[in-house]
Amino acid sequence: MSVVNISCYKFVALSDREALKADLAARCEDLGLKGTILLAPEGINVFLAGPREAIDRIVAHLHADPRLADLVPKVSLSAEPPFHRMRVRLKQEIITMKMPVIRPEAGRAPSVAAATLKQWLDRGCDDEGRPVVMLDTRNDYEVKAGTFDNAVDYQIGIFSEFPPQIAAHRDDYTSKTVVSFCTGGIRCEKAAIHMKAIGVEHVYQLEGGILRYFEEVGGAHYHGDCFVFDEREAVSADLQPARGRVHR
């Protein structure tokens, strides 16, 4: 497999989105990359595919911006590019929740690393002895491809349906540790910030989402594949395209 696929995001204040769009579009075009970059006042979301050298060069270019120096891409391989074209788009939110909860200057949501989460799930509780609840923040059709064992799933059709659902079930998480998770980290971080804002006391996002979990610890406590928003449609726990499976 010769195509390198990366995804990464960061909630960070971006006041120069037009200039950034022009710069990144030109760079990606010159490098022959395919994929999508989303730019919003709240941050950046990146999905790119191409040869290793080109990917390394665009990552170095992103890291040269002090605001993006700590971007850590999640990496997978495929035989063919999972995108047909390159787009850099301006949006109001990099993931639409329709709730004004993200303030990049206020810092990130609490997070738990994949290895630590696996330890929690192995023994059924966190380091303080609280029961651990896995909360899937993805859309219903994504969940069908696969999810963590016994995860809570509100069967939402779009992410903006999450806030009223969590408000209605907030008391379900009293005295428990909630770990919100999603594909790559962006939705579960936004969800965790919102949950903290409405009074859920012990909440973490899964650092790097399902893809980072697969990369670091494999498929332990997870069943099925992980839906991805490109032509691969889903990847298995070894981060290979889940060929021959229909997930929609």
C-alpha positions, 0 to 999 in steps of 0.5 A, a space after each residue: 500500500 503506497 498511499 498515506 492517509 492522515 487526519 488531525 484537528 485542533 480547536 484553536 482561534 483562527 482569525 486569518 482563515 482566508 489567507 490560510 485557505 489560499 496558502 493551504 490550497 496552493 501547497 496541497 495542489 503543488 504536492 498533489 494531495 487529495 482530501 479536505 481541510 476545514 477552517 473555522 473560527 474555532 479551529 482546523 480539521 484535516 483529512 489528506 491522502 498522498 505519497 509519504 514525501 508529500 504528506 511529510 511536507 504538508 505536515 511540516 508546513 502545518 507545524 511551521 505555524 506556531 498555532 498548529 505546531 502540536 498537531 499529531 496526525 493519525 496515519 493509515 495506509 491504502 492502495 488508492 487515494 480515498 479522495 478524488 479531489 482537494 478542497 479547502 473550505 471555510 465553515 462556521 464550525 469544524 464540526 457542527 453542534 450549534 452550541 457556543 461551547 468551544 472557546 479555544 483560549 479556554 483550553 482543551 477537554 479532559 482526555 484519556 489515552 488509549 492505553 489507560 482506557 484499555 486498562 480501565 475497561 479491562 478492570 471495569 472501573 477507572 483509577 478512582 474505582 468509578 464505573 466507566 461508561 463509554 458514550 458514542 457521540 457519532 451518528 447512527 449510521 457510523 455506529 452501525 459499522 462498529 462501536 465499543 462494547 456496551 457503549 451508550 448510543 443515542 441514535 442521533 442522525 446529526 451531531 446537533 442532536 447530541 446536546 438535547 439528548 445529553 441534557 435529558 440523560 445527564 443524571 444517568 452519569 452521576 458517580 460514573 466516569 464518562 468517556 466520550 468517543 468518536 472517529 478521530 477525536 473532534 466530536 468527542 472533545 466538543 461533546 466532553 466540553 459541552 458535558 462539563 458545561 452542563 454539570 457532568 462531573 467526571 467526563 473525558 474524551 478518548 484522546 485521538 478517537 477510535 483511530 488512535 485507539 486502534 493505532 495504539 492498542 488494537 481492537 480490545 473492547 471494540 466490535 466491528 469496524 470504524 466508519 470513515 468519511 472517504 471511499 474506504 467507508 470503514 477501517 478495521 482494528 488494524 487500520 486496513 480498509 474494511 473491504 467487502 462490508 456495507 455499512 450505510 
